[in-house]
């Protein structure tokens, strides 16, 4: 009888523990470019993230337009030659042009992505501030202190009669502040706007 009471007590205790919920969420490395923080043509949720286990999309077509104006050697990341193409192009169908350059530094992914829309500005919901870069207003959102995203900076600038969005993601702490990296990319692209 004593064993039966002890067994019932253990079962009740175990079943009570089985119903206990532990708060929080699993921690995993976020995809390098999780969802576009820019305004969208469609009604997609800008906070939705891409599947981190998905293989990168292949390069689709030739590098041209805005994407051809930026080279690996314009970026602070070591190892690639100037004529090495971007990691991906034309991967975001909500923009007229899109491309990204990504690499791993000490097993941490870093990179830059560009999105261009013809004939219309690109905006971001929240901003941290803006700079005058070569006579052009560059608006930015510094996300390096946010807990739910990779350290990143989102920048927008009027460009070639439309809008250009730049995202820098870098949690390596090896190449300077993410928004400073973005400002340098904006300077390079503004210099090459009419080339």
Secondary structure, DSSP 8 states (H G I E B T S, - for coil): -HHHHHHHHHHHHHHHHHT----S-------TT-S--B--SS---TT----TTS------S---GGGGG--GGGSS-SS--TT---SEES--TTSSEEEEEEEEETTEEEEEEEEEETTS---BSS-SEEEEETTEEEEEEE-TT-TTS-SEEEEEEEETTEEEEEEEEE-SSSSS-HHHHHHHHHHHHHHTTT-
